[in-house]
Structure formats: C-alpha cells, structure tokens
Amino acid sequence: MGHAHDDKTISSVRLFAYDMLGSTPDWGDLLYRYEHSLRAAENAAVVAEAEGLPNDDLIIASCSQAIDSANWIMSLPRGTRTAQDMINENCRKRIALLQDILAQANKGL
C-alpha cells in the first residue's frame, strides 16, 4: 500500500536527523541510526494519514509520551548507584533529543 508524502518534509527530517545524530567513529552505527530515524518518521506519517491526524500533532504527541516514559524510567530505583547513573544519563540524552524534535515539530519541520 503506497502513501503520499511531502518530499520537502522528508528532506527536512533527513537533514534534521543527520544533524542530531552527529558524527560517530562507527559509520555503521551512524547509518543504522539515520535509517532508523527515517523509517520512524515515514511510519509516523503513514499512521497520521490513516488516523486523519496532522503529521506534526502525531510527532508532538509521541515525543511527549516518550519523554514521560523516560522520566518514569529514571524514577525507578536501581540496585546500584552506577546503574542508576548510567540509566539516568541515557534517559537524559533521549529526553534532550526528543525535546529537539518537539522544537522542530512546533516550527513545522
């Protein structure tokens, strides 16, 4: 089943994803994260279209939910301080990325 998409939006997301992923010494990791981001954006557009939602509203809702989930994960107790610190650091990075995506979505990508 094909779906219509806005080439300008996909292009904007592609550039934004590349900027957010930054450089990495592991080209395979960068490529995987980049392609995963594109698949996620394209799947979000398909879901939004099928549900009759504007694309930006779906992005905003899913990012907000993911931020809430990351905050909840950080609130859970861990067995060691090191484990807590590691999980909190990963969650803070995820939240920062999601907040950047929200800022772009609020600008209309």
C-alpha positions as CSV (number, residue, x, y, z in Angstrom):
1,M,0.0,0.0,0.0
2,G,1.6,3.3,-1.1
3,H,1.1,6.6,0.7
4,A,1.5,10.2,-0.3
5,H,4.3,12.1,1.3
6,D,5.7,15.6,1.2
7,D,9.2,15.4,-0.3
8,K,10.1,18.7,1.4
9,T,9.1,17.3,4.9
10,I,11.0,14.1,4.4
11,S,14.0,16.1,3.2
12,S,13.8,18.3,6.3
13,V,13.6,15.3,8.6
14,R,16.5,13.7,6.8
15,L,18.7,16.8,7.4
16,F,17.5,17.2,10.9
17,A,18.2,13.5,11.7
18,Y,21.7,13.8,10.3
19,D,22.4,17.0,12.4
20,M,21.0,15.3,15.5
21,L,23.0,12.1,15.1
22,G,26.2,14.0,14.7
23,S,29.5,12.3,13.7
24,T,30.5,9.0,15.1
25,P,33.6,6.9,14.6
26,D,31.4,3.9,13.7
27,W,29.9,4.6,10.3
28,G,27.7,1.6,10.5
29,D,26.1,2.9,13.8
30,L,25.5,6.3,12.2
31,L,24.0,4.7,9.1
32,Y,21.7,2.4,11.2
33,R,20.5,5.3,13.4
34,Y,20.0,7.5,10.4
35,E,17.9,4.9,8.6
36,H,16.0,4.0,11.7
37,S,15.1,7.7,12.1
38,L,13.9,7.9,8.6
39,R,11.8,4.7,9.0
40,A,10.2,6.0,12.2
41,A,9.4,9.4,10.5
42,E,7.9,7.7,7.5
43,N,5.9,5.3,9.7
44,A,4.6,8.2,11.7
45,A,3.4,9.9,8.5
46,V,1.6,6.7,7.5
47,V,-0.1,6.4,10.9
48,A,-1.1,10.1,10.9
49,E,-2.6,9.8,7.5
50,A,-4.5,6.6,8.3
51,E,-5.8,8.2,11.6
52,G,-6.6,11.5,10.0
53,L,-4.1,13.4,12.2
54,P,-1.8,16.2,11.1
55,N,1.8,14.8,11.0
56,D,3.1,17.4,13.4
57,D,0.4,16.6,16.0
58,L,1.4,12.9,15.9
59,I,5.1,13.7,16.3
60,I,4.3,16.1,19.2
61,A,2.1,13.5,21.0
62,S,4.5,10.6,20.6
63,C,7.6,12.7,21.7
64,S,5.7,13.9,24.7
65,Q,4.7,10.4,25.6
66,A,8.3,9.2,25.2
67,I,9.6,12.0,27.4
68,D,7.1,11.0,30.1
69,S,8.2,7.4,29.8
70,A,11.9,8.3,30.1
71,N,11.1,10.4,33.2
72,W,9.2,7.4,34.7
73,I,12.2,5.1,33.9
74,M,14.5,7.5,35.7
75,S,12.2,7.5,38.8
76,L,12.5,3.7,39.2
77,P,15.0,2.5,41.9
78,R,18.1,0.6,40.8
79,G,20.3,-1.8,42.6
80,T,23.4,0.3,42.4
81,R,24.3,4.0,42.1
82,T,26.3,3.2,39.0
83,A,23.3,1.5,37.3
84,Q,21.1,4.5,38.3
85,D,23.7,7.0,36.9
86,M,24.0,5.0,33.6
87,I,20.2,4.8,33.1
88,N,19.7,8.4,34.0
89,E,22.4,9.6,31.6
90,N,20.8,7.6,28.7
91,C,17.4,8.9,29.6
92,R,18.6,12.5,29.8
93,K,20.2,12.1,26.3
94,R,16.9,10.7,25.0
95,I,14.9,13.5,26.5
96,A,17.2,16.1,25.0
97,L,16.8,14.6,21.6
98,L,13.0,14.3,21.9
99,Q,12.9,18.0,23.1
100,D,14.8,19.0,20.0
101,I,12.4,17.0,17.8
102,L,9.5,18.7,19.6
103,A,11.0,22.1,18.9
104,Q,11.4,21.3,15.2
105,A,7.8,19.9,15.1
106,N,6.5,23.0,16.7
107,K,8.2,25.0,14.0
108,G,6.5,22.8,11.4
109,L,9.7,20.8,10.5
